[in-house]
Amino acid sequence: MAATPILLHRLPAARPAAVFCPLPQRPTLSATPFKLHKESRRSSQLLVKASSSEESSLDTNELFNDLKEKWDAVENKTTVILYGGGSIVAIWLTSTVVGAINRVPLLPKIMELVGLGYTVWFVYRYLLFKSSRKELSEEIESIKKKLSGTD
């Protein structure tokens, strides 16, 4: 059973018109003003609705079965594990280097300017004109073919 939260909004209860008074009003012993004040502070209420797992769009058993089939289809499991571990180490190392560069005064602003300059150059070189866009798409397709091994 999955729980789905439903948010219901309530309008604040009507209060009698306020009269300007330099001193704060004392609470009365009557229950009505206290209830109105309590109800007006509660602006919304959260309800939970239960639903069956059949309505869920994600089936965990199907997901695990697909992953198991794909893992069983891999021939060289040690290579996949080494590449995965190497990529995690590379991401960690890159994060550490970027964090160290970010702590050096003035260097982050220089790196932002370098990135902005490269972005402007890339847009001018590859995206501004139709012929250069076509050249970029052909270059990307040739790289895809080299990586997939169809070339």
N, CA, C and O atoms as a GROMACS GRO file, in nm:
protein
  604
    1MET      N    1   0.083  -0.118   0.000
    1MET     CA    2   0.000   0.000   0.000
    1MET      C    3   0.088   0.124   0.000
    1MET      O    4   0.174   0.139   0.087
    2ALA      N    5   0.068   0.212  -0.094
    2ALA     CA    6   0.143   0.337  -0.100
    2ALA      C    7   0.057   0.449  -0.043
    2ALA      O    8  -0.065   0.448  -0.059
    3ALA      N    9   0.119   0.542   0.023
    3ALA     CA   10   0.047   0.655   0.083
    3ALA      C   11   0.065   0.778  -0.004
    3ALA      O   12   0.177   0.810  -0.044
    4THR      N   13  -0.044   0.845  -0.034
    4THR     CA   14  -0.041   0.966  -0.114
    4THR      C   15  -0.091   1.081  -0.029
    4THR      O   16  -0.206   1.078   0.016
    5PRO      N   17  -0.009   1.184  -0.006
    5PRO     CA   18  -0.056   1.296   0.076
    5PRO      C   19  -0.150   1.386  -0.004
    5PRO      O   20  -0.129   1.412  -0.122
    6ILE      N   21  -0.254   1.432   0.063
    6ILE     CA   22  -0.350   1.525   0.003
    6ILE      C   23  -0.354   1.647   0.092
    6ILE      O   24  -0.371   1.635   0.213
    7LEU      N   25  -0.338   1.764   0.034
    7LEU     CA   26  -0.335   1.887   0.111
    7LEU      C   27  -0.468   1.960   0.092
    7LEU      O   28  -0.504   1.997  -0.019
    8LEU      N   29  -0.539   1.980   0.201
    8LEU     CA   30  -0.666   2.051   0.198
    8LEU      C   31  -0.647   2.189   0.260
    8LEU      O   32  -0.592   2.200   0.370
    9HIS      N   33  -0.690   2.291   0.193
    9HIS     CA   34  -0.678   2.426   0.246
    9HIS      C   35  -0.809   2.466   0.312
    9HIS      O   36  -0.918   2.432   0.265
   10ARG      N   37  -0.796   2.536   0.422
   10ARG     CA   38  -0.913   2.588   0.491
   10ARG      C   39  -0.906   2.739   0.495
   10ARG      O   40  -0.798   2.797   0.510
   11LEU      N   41  -1.017   2.799   0.480
   11LEU     CA   42  -1.023   2.944   0.495
   11LEU      C   43  -1.029   2.978   0.642
   11LEU      O   44  -1.092   2.906   0.720
   12PRO      N   45  -0.964   3.087   0.682
   12PRO     CA   46  -0.972   3.124   0.824
   12PRO      C   47  -1.115   3.157   0.863
   12PRO      O   48  -1.194   3.208   0.784
   13ALA      N   49  -1.146   3.125   0.987
   13ALA     CA   50  -1.281   3.152   1.037
   13ALA      C   51  -1.305   3.302   1.044
   13ALA      O   52  -1.213   3.381   1.065
   14ALA      N   53  -1.430   3.341   1.025
   14ALA     CA   54  -1.466   3.483   1.027
   14ALA      C   55  -1.452   3.536   1.169
   14ALA      O   56  -1.493   3.472   1.266
   15ARG      N   57  -1.395   3.654   1.180
   15ARG     CA   58  -1.380   3.721   1.310
   15ARG      C   59  -1.462   3.849   1.310
   15ARG      O   60  -1.487   3.908   1.205
   16PRO      N   61  -1.503   3.890   1.427
   16PRO     CA   62  -1.570   4.020   1.433
   16PRO      C   63  -1.471   4.131   1.402
   16PRO      O   64  -1.350   4.115   1.423
   17ALA      N   65  -1.519   4.242   1.353
   17ALA     CA   66  -1.433   4.354   1.315
   17ALA      C   67  -1.351   4.401   1.436
   17ALA      O   68  -1.403   4.415   1.546
   18ALA      N   69  -1.224   4.424   1.412
   18ALA     CA   70  -1.136   4.467   1.521
   18ALA      C   71  -1.149   4.616   1.543
   18ALA      O   72  -1.167   4.694   1.449
   19VAL      N   73  -1.139   4.655   1.667
   19VAL     CA   74  -1.146   4.796   1.706
   19VAL      C   75  -1.008   4.834   1.757
   19VAL      O   76  -0.948   4.760   1.836
   20PHE      N   77  -0.956   4.950   1.714
   20PHE     CA   78  -0.825   4.992   1.758
   20PHE      C   79  -0.828   5.016   1.908
   20PHE      O   80  -0.912   5.089   1.960
   21CYS      N   81  -0.735   4.953   1.975
   21CYS     CA   82  -0.728   4.965   2.121
   21CYS      C   83  -0.580   4.970   2.157
   21CYS      O   84  -0.505   4.883   2.112
   22PRO      N   85  -0.534   5.068   2.235
   22PRO     CA   86  -0.393   5.077   2.267
   22PRO      C   87  -0.342   4.962   2.353
   22PRO      O   88  -0.224   4.930   2.350
   23LEU      N   89  -0.430   4.899   2.430
   23LEU     CA   90  -0.391   4.786   2.514
   23LEU      C   91  -0.439   4.657   2.449
   23LEU      O   92  -0.544   4.655   2.384
   24PRO      N   93  -0.364   4.548   2.466
   24PRO     CA   94  -0.411   4.421   2.410
   24PRO      C   95  -0.537   4.374   2.481
   24PRO      O   96  -0.554   4.396   2.601
   25GLN      N   97  -0.624   4.311   2.406
   25GLN     CA   98  -0.749   4.265   2.464
   25GLN      C   99  -0.723   4.142   2.549
   25GLN      O  100  -0.639   4.058   2.517
   26ARG      N  101  -0.795   4.133   2.656
   26ARG     CA  102  -0.784   4.019   2.744
   26ARG      C  103  -0.873   3.908   2.691
   26ARG      O  104  -0.981   3.934   2.640
   27PRO      N  105  -0.827   3.784   2.703
   27PRO     CA  106  -0.912   3.674   2.657
   27PRO      C  107  -1.036   3.662   2.742
   27PRO      O  108  -1.032   3.680   2.864
   28THR      N  109  -1.147   3.633   2.678
   28THR     CA  110  -1.273   3.619   2.751
   28THR      C  111  -1.289   3.474   2.794
   28THR      O  112  -1.219   3.386   2.744
   29LEU      N  113  -1.379   3.450   2.885
   29LEU     CA  114  -1.404   3.316   2.933
   29LEU      C  115  -1.497   3.240   2.839
   29LEU      O  116  -1.515   3.119   2.855
   30SER      N  117  -1.554   3.307   2.744
   30SER     CA  118  -1.643   3.243   2.648
   30SER      C  119  -1.563   3.151   2.558
   30SER      O  120  -1.449   3.183   2.524
   31ALA      N  121  -1.620   3.038   2.518
   31ALA     CA  122  -1.549   2.939   2.436
   31ALA      C  123  -1.544   2.980   2.289
   31ALA      O  124  -1.455   2.935   2.217
   32THR      N  125  -1.635   3.061   2.242
   32THR     CA  126  -1.643   3.095   2.101
   32THR      C  127  -1.520   3.170   2.050
   32THR      O  128  -1.465   3.129   1.948
   33PRO      N  129  -1.474   3.279   2.113
   33PRO     CA  130  -1.356   3.347   2.060
   33PRO      C  131  -1.232   3.257   2.061
   33PRO      O  132  -1.149   3.265   1.970
   34PHE      N  133  -1.220   3.171   2.161
   34PHE     CA  134  -1.104   3.082   2.166
   34PHE      C  135  -1.106   2.985   2.050
   34PHE      O  136  -1.002   2.961   1.988
   35LYS      N  137  -1.222   2.928   2.018
   35LYS     CA  138  -1.233   2.837   1.905
   35LYS      C  139  -1.203   2.908   1.774
   35LYS      O  140  -1.133   2.854   1.688
   36LEU      N  141  -1.256   3.026   1.757
   36LEU     CA  142  -1.230   3.100   1.634
   36LEU      C  143  -1.081   3.127   1.619
   36LEU      O  144  -1.025   3.113   1.510
   37HIS      N  145  -1.016   3.166   1.727
   37HIS     CA  146  -0.873   3.194   1.721
   37HIS      C  147  -0.795   3.067   1.689
   37HIS      O  148  -0.701   3.071   1.610
   38LYS      N  149  -0.832   2.956   1.749
   38LYS     CA  150  -0.763   2.829   1.726
   38LYS      C  151  -0.783   2.784   1.582
   38LYS      O  152  -0.687   2.740   1.518
   39GLU      N  153  -0.902   2.794   1.530
   39GLU     CA  154  -0.931   2.753   1.393
   39GLU      C  155  -0.861   2.841   1.290
   39GLU      O  156  -0.820   2.792   1.185
   40SER      N  157  -0.847   2.970   1.319
   40SER     CA  158  -0.786   3.060   1.222
   40SER      C  159  -0.635   3.037   1.211
   40SER      O  160  -0.577   3.064   1.106
   41ARG      N  161  -0.571   2.988   1.317
   41ARG     CA  162  -0.428   2.962   1.312
   41ARG      C  163  -0.397   2.839   1.228
   41ARG      O  164  -0.289   2.830   1.169
   42ARG      N  165  -0.488   2.746   1.220
   42ARG     CA  166  -0.466   2.624   1.143
   42ARG      C  167  -0.511   2.653   0.999
   42ARG      O  168  -0.630   2.653   0.971
   43SER      N  169  -0.416   2.676   0.910
   43SER     CA  170  -0.452   2.718   0.774
   43SER      C  171  -0.469   2.601   0.679
   43SER      O  172  -0.537   2.615   0.577
   44SER      N  173  -0.410   2.488   0.708
   44SER     CA  174  -0.425   2.374   0.619
   44SER      C  175  -0.416   2.245   0.697
   44SER      O  176  -0.368   2.242   0.811
   45GLN      N  177  -0.462   2.139   0.635
   45GLN     CA  178  -0.462   2.010   0.700
   45GLN      C  179  -0.410   1.907   0.601
   45GLN      O  180  -0.443   1.913   0.483
   46LEU      N  181  -0.328   1.814   0.648
   46LEU     CA  182  -0.269   1.713   0.563
   46LEU      C  183  -0.338   1.580   0.587
   46LEU      O  184  -0.341   1.530   0.700
   47LEU      N  185  -0.395   1.523   0.482
   47LEU     CA  186  -0.459   1.392   0.490
   47LEU      C  187  -0.377   1.294   0.407
   47LEU      O  188  -0.313   1.333   0.310
   48VAL      N  189  -0.379   1.168   0.446
   48VAL     CA  190  -0.307   1.064   0.373
   48VAL      C  191  -0.408   0.966   0.317
   48VAL      O  192  -0.496   0.918   0.389
   49LYS      N  193  -0.394   0.937   0.188
   49LYS     CA  194  -0.485   0.846   0.121
   49LYS      C  195  -0.405   0.722   0.081
   49LYS      O  196  -0.299   0.734   0.019
   50ALA      N  197  -0.453   0.605   0.116
   50ALA     CA  198  -0.384   0.481   0.082
   50ALA      C  199  -0.428   0.435  -0.057
   50ALA      O  200  -0.544   0.447  -0.095
   51SER      N  201  -0.330   0.382  -0.131
   51SER     CA  202  -0.361   0.328  -0.263
   51SER      C  203  -0.291   0.194  -0.278
   51SER      O  204  -0.191   0.168  -0.211
   52SER      N  205  -0.343   0.111  -0.364
   52SER     CA  206  -0.283  -0.021  -0.381
   52SER      C  207  -0.156  -0.011  -0.464
   52SER      O  208  -0.136   0.086  -0.537
   53SER      N  209  -0.071  -0.112  -0.452
   53SER     CA  210   0.057  -0.111  -0.524
   53SER      C  211   0.036  -0.135  -0.673
   53SER      O  212   0.129  -0.111  -0.751
   54GLU      N  213  -0.082  -0.180  -0.715
   54GLU     CA  214  -0.108  -0.202  -0.856
   54GLU      C  215  -0.115  -0.071  -0.933
   54GLU      O  216  -0.086  -0.068  -1.053
   55GLU      N  217  -0.151   0.036  -0.866
   55GLU     CA  218  -0.159   0.166  -0.932
   55GLU      C  219  -0.022   0.228  -0.952
   55GLU      O  220  -0.008   0.323  -1.028
   56SER      N  221   0.078   0.177  -0.884
   56SER     CA  222   0.212   0.231  -0.892
   56SER      C  223   0.270   0.208  -1.031
   56SER      O  224   0.254   0.099  -1.088
   57SER      N  225   0.336   0.310  -1.087
   57SER     CA  226   0.391   0.298  -1.221
   57SER      C  227   0.526   0.227  -1.221
   57SER      O  228   0.572   0.184  -1.327
   58LEU      N  229   0.591   0.214  -1.106
   58LEU     CA  230   0.722   0.152  -1.096
   58LEU      C  231   0.710   0.018  -1.026
   58LEU      O  232   0.669   0.012  -0.910
   59ASP      N  233   0.744  -0.089  -1.096
   59ASP     CA  234   0.740  -0.221  -1.038
   59ASP      C  235   0.882  -0.262  -1.002
   59ASP      O  236   0.965  -0.281  -1.092
   60THR      N  237   0.912  -0.275  -0.874
   60THR     CA  238   1.049  -0.301  -0.830
   60THR      C  239   1.097  -0.439  -0.872
   60THR      O  240   1.214  -0.455  -0.907
   61ASN      N  241   1.009  -0.538  -0.871
   61ASN     CA  242   1.051  -0.672  -0.913
   61ASN      C  243   1.093  -0.673  -1.060
   61ASN      O  244   1.192  -0.735  -1.097
   62GLU      N  245   1.016  -0.604  -1.142
   62GLU     CA  246   1.049  -0.596  -1.284
   62GLU      C  247   1.182  -0.523  -1.306
   62GLU      O  248   1.262  -0.562  -1.391
   63LEU      N  249   1.204  -0.419  -1.229
   63LEU     CA  250   1.328  -0.343  -1.239
   63LEU      C  251   1.449  -0.429  -1.201
   63LEU      O  252   1.549  -0.430  -1.271
   64PHE      N  253   1.438  -0.502  -1.089
   64PHE     CA  254   1.548  -0.588  -1.047
   64PHE      C  255   1.571  -0.703  -1.146
   64PHE      O  256   1.686  -0.742  -1.170
   65ASN      N  257   1.464  -0.756  -1.202
   65ASN     CA  258   1.480  -0.863  -1.301
   65ASN      C  259   1.552  -0.812  -1.425
   65ASN      O  260   1.639  -0.881  -1.479
   66ASP      N  261   1.517  -0.692  -1.471
   66ASP     CA  262   1.585  -0.634  -1.587
   66ASP      C  263   1.732  -0.611  -1.559
   66ASP      O  264   1.818  -0.641  -1.642
   67LEU      N  265   1.763  -0.556  -1.440
   67LEU     CA  266   1.903  -0.534  -1.404
   67LEU      C  267   1.980  -0.665  -1.394
   67LEU      O  268   2.095  -0.672  -1.436
   68LYS      N  269   1.918  -0.768  -1.340
   68LYS     CA  270   1.983  -0.899  -1.327
   68LYS      C  271   2.011  -0.958  -1.465
   68LYS      O  272   2.119  -1.014  -1.488
   69GLU      N  273   1.915  -0.945  -1.557
   69GLU     CA  274   1.935  -0.996  -1.692
   69GLU      C  275   2.049  -0.924  -1.762
   69GLU      O  276   2.131  -0.986  -1.830
   70LYS      N  277   2.054  -0.793  -1.746
   70LYS     CA  278   2.162  -0.716  -1.809
   70LYS      C  279   2.298  -0.750  -1.748
   70LYS      O  280   2.398  -0.759  -1.819
   71TRP      N  281   2.301  -0.770  -1.616
   71TRP     CA  282   2.427  -0.805  -1.552
   71TRP      C  283   2.472  -0.945  -1.593
   71TRP      O  284   2.592  -0.968  -1.611
   72ASP      N  285   2.377  -1.038  -1.609
   72ASP     CA  286   2.412  -1.173  -1.653
   72ASP      C  287   2.461  -1.174  -1.797
   72ASP      O  288   2.539  -1.261  -1.836
   73ALA      N  289   2.416  -1.078  -1.878
   73ALA     CA  290   2.457  -1.071  -2.018
   73ALA      C  291   2.599  -1.015  -2.033
   73ALA      O  292   2.660  -1.032  -2.138
   74VAL      N  293   2.652  -0.949  -1.930
   74VAL     CA  294   2.787  -0.894  -1.936
   74VAL      C  295   2.888  -1.008  -1.928
   74VAL      O  296   2.880  -1.092  -1.838
   75GLU      N  297   2.982  -1.012  -2.023
   75GLU     CA  298   3.081  -1.119  -2.026
   75GLU      C  299   3.199  -1.090  -1.933
   75GLU      O  300   3.245  -1.180  -1.862
   76ASN      N  301   3.248  -0.968  -1.932
   76ASN     CA  302   3.368  -0.933  -1.858
   76ASN      C  303   3.330  -0.849  -1.736
   76ASN      O  304   3.343  -0.726  -1.738
   77LYS      N  305   3.283  -0.915  -1.632
   77LYS     CA  306   3.231  -0.844  -1.513
   77LYS      C  307   3.341  -0.770  -1.437
   77LYS      O  308   3.316  -0.663  -1.382
   78THR      N  309   3.461  -0.825  -1.433
   78THR     CA  310   3.568  -0.758  -1.359
   78THR      C  311   3.605  -0.624  -1.423
   78THR      O  312   3.635  -0.528  -1.353
   79THR      N  313   3.602  -0.619  -1.556
   79THR     CA  314   3.632  -0.494  -1.625
   79THR      C  315   3.526  -0.388  -1.594
   79THR      O  316   3.559  -0.271  -1.572
   80VAL      N  317   3.400  -0.430  -1.593
   80VAL     CA  318   3.292  -0.337  -1.563
   80VAL      C  319   3.306  -0.283  -1.420
   80VAL      O  320   3.287  -0.164  -1.395
   81ILE      N  321   3.341  -0.372  -1.326
   81ILE     CA  322   3.358  -0.330  -1.186
   81ILE      C  323   3.477  -0.234  -1.175
   81ILE      O  324   3.470  -0.134  -1.103
   82LEU      N  325   3.588  -0.266  -1.244
   82LEU     CA  326   3.705  -0.178  -1.239
   82LEU      C  327   3.675  -0.041  -1.300
   82LEU      O  328   3.714   0.061  -1.244
   83TYR      N  329   3.606  -0.039  -1.415
   83TYR     CA  330   3.571   0.089  -1.476
   83TYR      C  331   3.477   0.170  -1.387
   83TYR      O  332   3.493   0.291  -1.374
   84GLY      N  333   3.380   0.103  -1.325
   84GLY     CA  334   3.288   0.172  -1.235
   84GLY      C  335   3.360   0.230  -1.114
   84GLY      O  336   3.338   0.345  -1.077
   85GLY      N  337   3.448   0.149  -1.053
   85GLY     CA  338   3.525   0.198  -0.939
   85GLY      C  339   3.619   0.310  -0.979
   85GLY      O  340   3.634   0.408  -0.905
   86GLY      N  341   3.683   0.296  -1.095
   86GLY     CA  342   3.772   0.402  -1.144
   86GLY      C  343   3.699   0.532  -1.170
   86GLY      O  344   3.751   0.640  -1.144
   87SER      N  345   3.576   0.522  -1.223
   87SER     CA  346   3.499   0.644  -1.249
   87SER      C  347   3.458   0.712  -1.118
   87SER      O  348   3.455   0.835  -1.110
   88ILE      N  349   3.426   0.633  -1.015
   88ILE     CA  350   3.391   0.692  -0.886
   88ILE      C  351   3.512   0.762  -0.825
   88ILE      O  352   3.499   0.872  -0.771
   89VAL      N  353   3.629   0.699  -0.834
   89VAL     CA  354   3.752   0.762  -0.783
   89VAL      C  355   3.784   0.889  -0.862
   89VAL      O  356   3.826   0.989  -0.804
   90ALA      N  357   3.764   0.886  -0.995
   90ALA     CA  358   3.792   1.004  -1.077
   90ALA      C  359   3.698   1.119  -1.041
   90ALA      O  360   3.741   1.234  -1.036
   91ILE      N  361   3.572   1.090  -1.017
   91ILE     CA  362   3.476   1.195  -0.978
   91ILE      C  363   3.516   1.253  -0.842
   91ILE      O  364   3.512   1.374  -0.823
   92TRP      N  365   3.553   1.167  -0.747
   92TRP     CA  366   3.595   1.215  -0.616
   92TRP      C  367   3.720   1.303  -0.627
   92TRP      O  368   3.728   1.409  -0.565
   93LEU      N  369   3.818   1.258  -0.707
   93LEU     CA  370   3.941   1.335  -0.723
   93LEU      C  371   3.915   1.470  -0.790
   93LEU      O  372   3.970   1.572  -0.749
   94THR      N  373   3.830   1.470  -0.891
   94THR     CA  374   3.794   1.594  -0.959
   94THR      C  375   3.725   1.690  -0.862
   94THR      O  376   3.753   1.810  -0.862
   95SER      N  377   3.636   1.637  -0.781
   95SER     CA  378   3.567   1.721  -0.683
   95SER      C  379   3.665   1.781  -0.583
   95SER      O  380   3.651   1.897  -0.545
   96THR      N  381   3.763   1.703  -0.542
   96THR     CA  382   3.864   1.753  -0.448
   96THR      C  383   3.949   1.863  -0.510
   96THR      O  384   3.977   1.964  -0.446
   97VAL      N  385   3.989   1.844  -0.635
   97VAL     CA  386   4.072   1.944  -0.703
   97VAL      C  387   3.993   2.074  -0.724
   97VAL      O  388   4.044   2.183  -0.700
   98VAL      N  389   3.867   2.061  -0.768
   98VAL     CA  390   3.785   2.180  -0.789
   98VAL      C  391   3.761   2.252  -0.657
   98VAL      O  392   3.762   2.375  -0.653
   99GLY      N  393   3.740   2.178  -0.549
   99GLY     CA  394   3.723   2.240  -0.418
   99GLY      C  395   3.848   2.314  -0.373
   99GLY      O  396   3.839   2.422  -0.314
  100ALA      N  397   3.967   2.256  -0.402
  100ALA     CA  398   4.093   2.323  -0.365
  100ALA      C  399   4.113   2.450  -0.448
  100ALA      O  400   4.158   2.552  -0.395
  101ILE      N  401   4.080   2.444  -0.576
  101ILE     CA  402   4.093   2.563  -0.662
  101ILE      C  403   3.995   2.671  -0.616
  101ILE      O  404   4.026   2.790  -0.621
  102ASN      N  405   3.878   2.629  -0.573
  102ASN     CA  406   3.776   2.725  -0.532
  102ASN      C  407   3.816   2.801  -0.405
  102ASN      O  408   3.768   2.912  -0.382
  103ARG      N  409   3.903   2.743  -0.324
  103ARG     CA  410   3.946   2.809  -0.200
  103ARG      C  411   4.054   2.913  -0.222
  103ARG      O  412   4.078   2.996  -0.134
  104VAL      N  413   4.120   2.911  -0.337
  104VAL     CA  414   4.226   3.008  -0.365
  104VAL      C  415   4.160   3.141  -0.402
  104VAL      O  416   4.075   3.143  -0.491
  105PRO      N  417   4.196   3.250  -0.337
  105PRO     CA  418   4.135   3.380  -0.369
  105PRO      C  419   4.161   3.420  -0.514
  105PRO      O  420   4.270   3.399  -0.565
  106LEU      N  421   4.064   3.478  -0.577
  106LEU     CA  422   4.067   3.533  -0.712
  106LEU      C  423   4.069   3.426  -0.821
  106LEU      O  424   4.031   3.456  -0.935
  107LEU      N  425   4.111   3.306  -0.792
  107LEU     CA  426   4.117   3.202  -0.894
  107LEU      C  427   3.979   3.158  -0.943
  107LEU      O  428   3.964   3.134  -1.063
  108PRO      N  429   3.878   3.146  -0.857
  108PRO     CA  430   3.746   3.109  -0.908
  108PRO      C  431   3.691   3.209  -1.009
  108PRO      O  432   3.628   3.169  -1.107
  109LYS      N  433   3.714   3.338  -0.988
  109LYS     CA  434   3.665   3.439  -1.084
  109LYS      C  435   3.738   3.427  -1.217
  109LYS      O  436   3.678   3.444  -1.323
  110ILE      N  437   3.867   3.399  -1.212
  110ILE     CA  438   3.944   3.381  -1.336
  110ILE      C  439   3.892   3.258  -1.411
  110ILE      O  440   3.878   3.262  -1.534
  111MET      N  441   3.862   3.150  -1.338
  111MET     CA  442   3.809   3.029  -1.402
  111MET      C  443   3.670   3.056  -1.463
  111MET      O  444   3.639   3.002  -1.569
  112GLU      N  445   3.589   3.138  -1.397
  112GLU     CA  446   3.460   3.175  -1.454
  112GLU      C  447   3.478   3.252  -1.584
  112GLU      O  448   3.406   3.229  -1.681
  113LEU      N  449   3.574   3.344  -1.587
  113LEU     CA  450   3.601   3.419  -1.710
  113LEU      C  451   3.651   3.328  -1.821
  113LEU      O  452   3.612   3.345  -1.937
  114VAL      N  453   3.736   3.231  -1.788
  114VAL     CA  454   3.783   3.136  -1.888
  114VAL      C  455   3.665   3.056  -1.943
  114VAL      O  456   3.654   3.037  -2.064
  115GLY      N  457   3.577   3.009  -1.855
  115GLY     CA  458   3.459   2.934  -1.898
  115GLY      C  459   3.366   3.018  -1.984
  115GLY      O  460   3.312   2.968  -2.083
  116LEU      N  461   3.347   3.144  -1.948
  116LEU     CA  462   3.263   3.234  -2.027
  116LEU      C  463   3.325   3.258  -2.164
  116LEU      O  464   3.255   3.258  -2.265
  117GLY      N  465   3.456   3.278  -2.167
  117GLY     CA  466   3.524   3.298  -2.295
  117GLY      C  467   3.515   3.176  -2.384
  117GLY      O  468   3.491   3.189  -2.504
  118TYR      N  469   3.532   3.058  -2.328
  118TYR     CA  470   3.521   2.936  -2.408
  118TYR      C  471   3.378   2.918  -2.459
  118TYR      O  472   3.360   2.875  -2.573
  119THR      N  473   3.279   2.950  -2.378
  119THR     CA  474   3.140   2.939  -2.422
  119THR      C  475   3.111   3.032  -2.538
  119THR      O  476   3.046   2.993  -2.635
  120VAL      N  477   3.160   3.156  -2.530
  120VAL     CA  478   3.140   3.252  -2.639
  120VAL      C  479   3.209   3.203  -2.765
  120VAL      O  480   3.153   3.211  -2.874
  121TRP      N  481   3.332   3.151  -2.752
  121TRP     CA  482   3.404   3.100  -2.868
  121TRP      C  483   3.329   2.982  -2.930
  121TRP      O  484   3.317   2.974  -3.052
  122PHE      N  485   3.278   2.888  -2.846
  122PHE     CA  486   3.208   2.770  -2.897
  122PHE      C  487   3.082   2.810  -2.970
  122PHE      O  488   3.051   2.755  -3.076
  123VAL      N  489   3.007   2.905  -2.916
  123VAL     CA  490   2.885   2.951  -2.982
  123VAL      C  491   2.920   3.016  -3.116
  123VAL      O  492   2.853   2.989  -3.216
  124TYR      N  493   3.023   3.100  -3.119
  124TYR     CA  494   3.063   3.164  -3.244
  124TYR      C  495   3.113   3.062  -3.344
  124TYR      O  496   3.080   3.071  -3.463
  125ARG      N  497   3.192   2.966  -3.300
  125ARG     CA  498   3.255   2.870  -3.390
  125ARG      C  499   3.157   2.766  -3.443
  125ARG      O  500   3.161   2.733  -3.561
  126TYR      N  501   3.068   2.713  -3.357
  126TYR     CA  502   2.987   2.599  -3.397
  126TYR      C  503   2.837   2.624  -3.404
  126TYR      O  504   2.769   2.552  -3.477
  127LEU      N  505   2.782   2.720  -3.336
  127LEU     CA  506   2.637   2.733  -3.328
  127LEU      C  507   2.579   2.853  -3.400
  127LEU      O  508   2.458   2.855  -3.426
  128LEU      N  509   2.658   2.951  -3.434
  128LEU     CA  510   2.605   3.075  -3.488
  128LEU      C  511   2.562   3.060  -3.634
  128LEU      O  512   2.459   3.116  -3.673
  129PHE      N  513   2.637   2.989  -3.714
  129PHE     CA  514   2.610   2.978  -3.857
  129PHE      C  515   2.564   2.838  -3.892
  129PHE      O  516   2.603   2.740  -3.827
  130LYS      N  517   2.479   2.828  -3.996
  130LYS     CA  518   2.422   2.700  -4.035
  130LYS      C  519   2.529   2.602  -4.081
  130LYS      O  520   2.523   2.484  -4.046
  131SER      N  521   2.627   2.648  -4.158
  131SER     CA  522   2.732   2.559  -4.208
  131SER      C  523   2.816   2.502  -4.093
  131SER      O  524   2.855   2.385  -4.097
  132SER      N  525   2.843   2.582  -3.992
  132SER     CA  526   2.922   2.532  -3.879
  132SER      C  527   2.840   2.437  -3.792
  132SER      O  528   2.895   2.344  -3.733
  133ARG      N  529   2.708   2.459  -3.782
  133ARG     CA  530   2.622   2.365  -3.709
  133ARG      C  531   2.622   2.229  -3.778
  133ARG      O  532   2.627   2.125  -3.713
  134LYS      N  533   2.618   2.231  -3.912
  134LYS     CA  534   2.620   2.106  -3.987
  134LYS      C  535   2.754   2.036  -3.967
  134LYS      O  536   2.759   1.914  -3.952
  135GLU      N  537   2.862   2.112  -3.967
  135GLU     CA  538   2.995   2.055  -3.944
  135GLU      C  539   3.003   1.991  -3.805
  135GLU      O  540   3.059   1.883  -3.790
  136LEU      N  541   2.946   2.057  -3.705
  136LEU     CA  542   2.946   2.003  -3.569
  136LEU      C  543   2.866   1.873  -3.562
  136LEU      O  544   2.909   1.776  -3.499
  137SER      N  545   2.748   1.870  -3.626
  137SER     CA  546   2.667   1.749  -3.622
  137SER      C  547   2.736   1.633  -3.694
  137SER      O  548   2.728   1.519  -3.649
  138GLU      N  549   2.806   1.662  -3.805
  138GLU     CA  550   2.882   1.557  -3.874
  138GLU      C  551   2.996   1.506  -3.787
  138GLU      O  552   3.024   1.386  -3.785
  139GLU      N  553   3.062   1.594  -3.716
  139GLU     CA  554   3.171   1.555  -3.628
  139GLU      C  555   3.120   1.468  -3.512
  139GLU      O  556   3.185   1.371  -3.473
  140ILE      N  557   3.006   1.504  -3.458
  140ILE     CA  558   2.946   1.425  -3.350
  140ILE      C  559   2.907   1.287  -3.402
  140ILE      O  560   2.929   1.187  -3.334
  141GLU      N  561   2.848   1.281  -3.519
  141GLU     CA  562   2.810   1.151  -3.577
  141GLU      C  563   2.932   1.063  -3.602
  141GLU      O  564   2.926   0.943  -3.578
  142SER      N  565   3.043   1.121  -3.649
  142SER     CA  566   3.163   1.041  -3.673
  142SER      C  567   3.221   0.989  -3.541
  142SER      O  568   3.272   0.877  -3.536
  143ILE      N  569   3.214   1.068  -3.435
  143ILE     CA  570   3.261   1.022  -3.304
  143ILE      C  571   3.171   0.909  -3.253
  143ILE      O  572   3.221   0.812  -3.196
  144LYS      N  573   3.038   0.921  -3.274
  144LYS     CA  574   2.946   0.815  -3.233
  144LYS      C  575   2.978   0.685  -3.305
  144LYS      O  576   2.978   0.578  -3.245
  145LYS      N  577   3.006   0.695  -3.435
  145LYS     CA  578   3.038   0.574  -3.513
  145LYS      C  579   3.168   0.512  -3.465
  145LYS      O  580   3.177   0.389  -3.457
  146LYS      N  581   3.268   0.593  -3.432
  146LYS     CA  582   3.394   0.540  -3.382
  146LYS      C  583   3.374   0.470  -3.248
  146LYS      O  584   3.432   0.364  -3.224
  147LEU      N  585   3.293   0.528  -3.161
  147LEU     CA  586   3.270   0.469  -3.030
  147LEU      C  587   3.188   0.341  -3.038
  147LEU      O  588   3.213   0.246  -2.964
  148SER      N  589   3.090   0.339  -3.126
  148SER     CA  590   3.006   0.220  -3.137
  148SER      C  591   3.072   0.110  -3.219
  148SER      O  592   3.029  -0.006  -3.212
  149GLY      N  593   3.176   0.142  -3.296
  149GLY     CA  594   3.248   0.042  -3.372
  149GLY      C  595   3.190   0.013  -3.508
  149GLY      O  596   3.227  -0.086  -3.570
  150THR      N  597   3.099   0.096  -3.556
  150THR     CA  598   3.039   0.073  -3.687
  150THR      C  599   3.120   0.135  -3.799
  150THR      O  600   3.089   0.112  -3.916
  151ASP      N  601   3.221   0.211  -3.768
  151ASP     CA  602   3.301   0.277  -3.871
  151ASP      C  603   3.420   0.193  -3.910
  151ASP      O  604   3.499   0.233  -3.996
   0.00000   0.00000   0.00000
